[in-house]
Amino acid sequence: MIMIPDRDKVQRSGVTSVERDARLVEQLVISLRAQQQKNGAWPGDDLSHTLRNTCHALEALYLLGSATFPRIIANGVHWLLNLADEIDADSSAWISIRLHPSRFKTLARLREFQDEKLQEDFAELCGRIGEDGLLNKVLVDQLLGSLIVMDTLLELRTVGHHLLSYDRIASCTLPTIKSCLVRWCGSHQDAWRQELINNVGEASYALDILLRSHTIELSDPLCASVRTAMLDALSPERNQRTLEKDALYSAIQLSTYFSNDREVTTALNRFHQHLHQRLGQSESRRWYKQDDMPPLIVRMLLTCGGAELSQSLIGNLWEEAFASRQHLTQERDIERRQQFAQLIRQRVEIEIRDVEDLTGGITTARVFRVEYAIQEDILADKTTLHRNSATHVVIKADSHSALERSIAQFQRLPADLQKYFAHHAPATKVNDASETSAFMVLEDLTDEYATFREVLNEVDKRRPSPDDRARLEQAATAIMNCLVNIYSRTLRPIDDIAGFQVSRLYFSRLDRSLLDMVSEHRFPRLKDFFQGFTLETEDGVELHFKSIGYYQQALQRHFHRLRPPCLVMTHGDCHSRNIMLDNCFERVKFIDLDRIDVAGDYILDIALLLEDVALFRRFFDEKYRFFLRPEDITLSIDRNHIAYPTFVTETAQLFQRLVLETLADFAKRYHDRYYRERLWLGIALHLLRLVDKQNEIRSAAALYVEAIKLLDALVHSMNGQQLLPPMPVGSSIVPNAGMARHLEAIHAHIIRCQAPGNRKILYDLRASGRVIRYFVTGAHAPFAILDGKTSTVRLQLACPAEELWGVGALAQPINEGTIQAVLVVDPDANDSLQRLTEIIRFVLKRMT
């Protein structure tokens, strides 16, 4: 079976169509090479199938140039030449296999027709061409047999190999081929009789033979008719359920004879796009079905791509050969160093120059990068002592029992998944007799690797450059491809699992975090915030959030929407300090295996990664250029009110977008309809888990607020009140409901007024934006309420009605606490709005 490459090898962002085709050809060719048997053949269900597979594979590889795979092609050629020796002369295969016309056509195309026995067999085959131009008693499809024989003769004439039988065969075969093609075109391609052409692919083959033999010219009406049929064969609709061979043969002939035709070029481009799209899907093997399709795809791509594709392919092969050589060299260097280590250890002295802590978060294990240098040969003359340049090693430190568990966790990983994790050596070094501290070298993390956190620190700027963006995109792609591979290989449908898993994965974590953050030794004051709070934005808008109990009840109501459709193996602590990338962002290694969950929800890994990139450093890393200092957070003493600057870097926003794009594809593949809802919930849970890790009440409260903002957006979305925003952690706070449009003009006049003492006017929105309350900074009660719930807009004011009469306000007295008057405002009347400004100024002045 020929394997189609994985999606991540076929579809890569930032490549041209030629480069994309070249990478697909490269993967298909490598797969073809791997499938060749020791005898030189490509296997099939029987000898006839093996013959056809071998012919297709050899012709595809030959298009790359005979010097590209000389041994592979030579082995296949010898299998075809020696085929007759493997067949019993008394068997039916003596005719059907030995004289199969594809055998001769392939050898003629590969310029391997010098063998005398082969020529004798071909002469016998030609003798079976009747006066009617059809090949007798070899293939079931007699006309197809004639086409292949004629193709062979034309190939031989191309290299100057003229056979006496050519004129006789051409004189009877070519008219028959033309006659059949004419009848096929006239029958609207609905032929079924054996002597007629059976399909578009055969029609395109007949057209090729007639044009190469100069029987017809491109101006012949037959060409236009077949061209139309070939264009139809390329349509995505014809190739939706399965890839048809007619499409591949048609693409080859259209590119050969109609390459300057704009309609043909458009159709070929569309077909190529459809081909890449389908091959990038998980069910691609069912789409193309037959094993001989991959070599046909190679032939089609190379024919259509021409010299430009060949050059690109050669470039890719050289690049990968160089990369492979480099990788091999690195592996040999590592092995050699290990062999020499014991020999040199007694003659060197090690100098530790720097120790960098790579990890953080909520685990007890620590991972360090140790920079060291070796003083060569301490037994030699000290005046000649030479110091090597510094190198690094990555060491994990934890209790001896914990490291042993990590090793066991690594060894329990499936073999095909261990490559995604840092290699855990089978032994540890105990640091003291009590075994409270031990070390283990993560052997495969060489100098080439850096943590994703280090990459973020380099590219996360206020205005990242194009190079910064490109590096982040490469890193994000590598990380997500690695995670998707792990999830895809360990996936179990939820139907195979007992229970709903929502409580275990989500609700229990929420309850645990709430208990921890308000414990006596942490932040008991946050209990007040559990009842609801007000968040003041930088532009003075006050947003009110409900109690945590309200959000918990709402989540319980939507319990079924939060159930994951599958369970996978998750890392469990997937933050940027636990992800190592090589310099080229091609290899990813996860470290810290302590929290692996073999039955987890993949969303929780992604949620932690997004939380870490967008928010963790802002709240915990004092060296981070955008660190949120506690003194920048205003936490009211007498009420549940908080204000702090909201900021998310462009880098964090770009990373979220890149991750969400890959995440959407994965979720669609596995029919995960509500993955975004679980993502918002997952990020909120990770934030709540960090609250009790803070050292300062203001930072702890701000973390709690960030989590509630996500829960608020989630609940409003699940209740059908609004859609979830494009990304979980945005650069600004978006109120749950926008201001009602018919109140905007009145609001603009009110907010422009100046309160005495240069105090700011704040406001909040109620009733889905149809009610606006206005406050003066420091006041708990509103001085005005704009009510637009009905067609008549009313303004309620904290001022007696009789005092407002003096400024021309037609106010009516009411008794609503501090609110004492109400008047009607016409938002469409300019004089009414101008008078409104005077009324508001009067009320504000009266308050002082």
Secondary structure, 3 states (H helix, E strand, C coil): CCCCCCHHHHCCCCCCHHHHHHHHHHHHHHHHHHHCCCCCCCCCCCHHHHHHHHHHHHHHHHCCCCCCCHHHHHHHHHHHHCHHHHCCCCCCHHHHCCCCHHHHHHHHHCCCCCCHHHHHHHHHHHCCECCCCCECCCCCCHHHHHHHHHHHHHHHHHCCCCCCHHHHHHHHHHHHHHHHHHHHHHCCCCCCCCCCCCCHHHHHHHHHHHHHCCCCCCCCHHHHHHHHHHHHHCCCCCCCCCCCHHHHHHHHHHHHHCCCCHHHHHHHHHHHHHHHHHHCCCCHHHHHCCCCHHHHHHHHHHHHHHHHHHHHHHHHHHHHHHHHHHHHHHHHHHHHHHHHHHHHHCCEEEEEEEEEECCCCCCCCEEEEEEEEEEECCCCCHHHCCECCCEEEEEEEECHHHHHHHHHHHHHCCCCCHHHECCECCCCEECCCCCCCEEEEECCCCCCCEEHHHHHHHHCCCCCCHHHHHHHHHHHHHHHHHHHHHHHHHCEEHHHCCCCCHHHHHHHHHHHHHHHHCCCCCCCCHHHHCCCEEEECCCCEEEEECCHHHHHHHHHHCHHHHCCCEEEEECCCCCHHHEEECCCCCCEEECCCCCCEEEECHHHHHHHHHHHHHHHHHHHCCCCCCCCCHHHCEECCCCCEEECCCCCCHHHHHHHHHHHHHHHHHHHHCCCCCHHHHHHHHHHHHHHHHHCCCCCHHHHHHHHHHHHHHHHHHHHHHCCCCCCCCCCCCCCCCCCCCCCHHHHHHHHHHHCCCCHHHCCEEEEEEHHHCEEEEEECCCCCCCEEEECCCCCEEEEECCCHHHHHCCCCCCEEEEECCEEEEEEECCCCHHHHHHHHHHHHHHHHHHC
